[in-house]
Amino acid sequence: MKALTVTDTELRIFARHVPVRCHQVALDAGCGSGNFSRQLHRFGYDVIALDFAHSALEAARRTPLPGVTYLHHDLDQGDPPGLQYRGIDLVVCRLVLPLLRDPVRWVRRVRDRWLRPGGRMYLVIPVGEHADQFGRMTEQQISALCDGWAKSVRYDLRSTSACLVLRAPRPRWRAGRAKLRHPERLTAGSPMTTRRTSSPPVPRGARPAMPVGP
Ligand SMILES: C[S@@+](CC[C@H](N)C(=O)[O-])C[C@H]1O[C@@H](n2cnc3c(N)ncnc32)[C@H](O)[C@@H]1O
């Protein structure tokens, strides 16, 4: 699948629809050489970036950044080791979904097991006309991805790719909500549970300047 440069237009869409909060955890699924992982870092996220291609990870690690962890993982092989159950604030999957064995099932798994209630999923998907077009999904397949989310927003990027922002549902009952925020955290201290501690404190909710460039 062809790479798609991260443009200012895409970053504006991202910033408008994904609440940016410093030190939240974002997972970049199929990060490639880490272009979008680095943007997430600039927005203030702690980033876990996964890919199954060693060459891509090697390229990504050439630009080390505090709070960005690159891990080898095949998204078709279940959950990454050390995953905080429902502990991720944002999952990004850019130009990867049609390459997975069962994209709809994988997206549901992210919604139900990876994301915290109210967390976001950000997807960029090349659009094709036929169901069997390699590396693309049809409009019908793309709309099936939106089932079961509390909210979905769709944009077109350069008419060839769809950009979806999906919001995970929250539990219906609100009593004791604070206790429920991370109800089933499974592990602590694994690479996937660390939060950045070395950078200067930024007020929670502060919006960092829009990152531009690679
Ligand atoms: C077109 S690149 C997109 C890279 C990056 N997301 C971006 O937006 O620039 C697709 C990436 O997905 C990775 N990928 C494809 N299938 C995967 C899988 N099953 N598990 C992990 N990574 C996968 C590839 O290795 C490749 O780096």
The ligand as a Gaussian input file, in Angstrom:
#p B3LYP/6-31G(d) Opt

LIG

0 1
 C        1.296000       1.627000       4.102000
 S        2.190000       1.325000       5.564000
 C        1.498000       2.565000       6.643000
 C        2.462000       3.003000       7.689000
 C        1.965000       4.097000       8.639000
 N        0.777000       3.698000       9.352000
 C        1.731000       5.413000       7.926000
 O        0.615000       5.932000       7.971000
 O        2.685000       5.930000       7.318000
 C        1.489000      -0.181000       6.231000
 C        2.239000      -0.708000       7.438000
 O        1.436000      -1.714000       8.070000
 C        2.266000      -2.756000       8.510000
 N        1.443000      -3.971000       8.664000
 C        0.700000      -4.593000       7.729000
 N        0.100000      -5.676000       8.244000
 C        0.457000      -5.735000       9.551000
 C        0.164000      -6.638000      10.623000
 N       -0.600000      -7.711000      10.451000
 N        0.703000      -6.383000      11.838000
 C        1.508000      -5.312000      12.025000
 N        1.831000      -4.426000      11.053000
 C        1.311000      -4.634000       9.829000
 C        3.323000      -2.859000       7.414000
 O        4.479000      -3.504000       7.865000
 C        3.552000      -1.387000       7.070000
 O        4.590000      -0.829000       7.848000

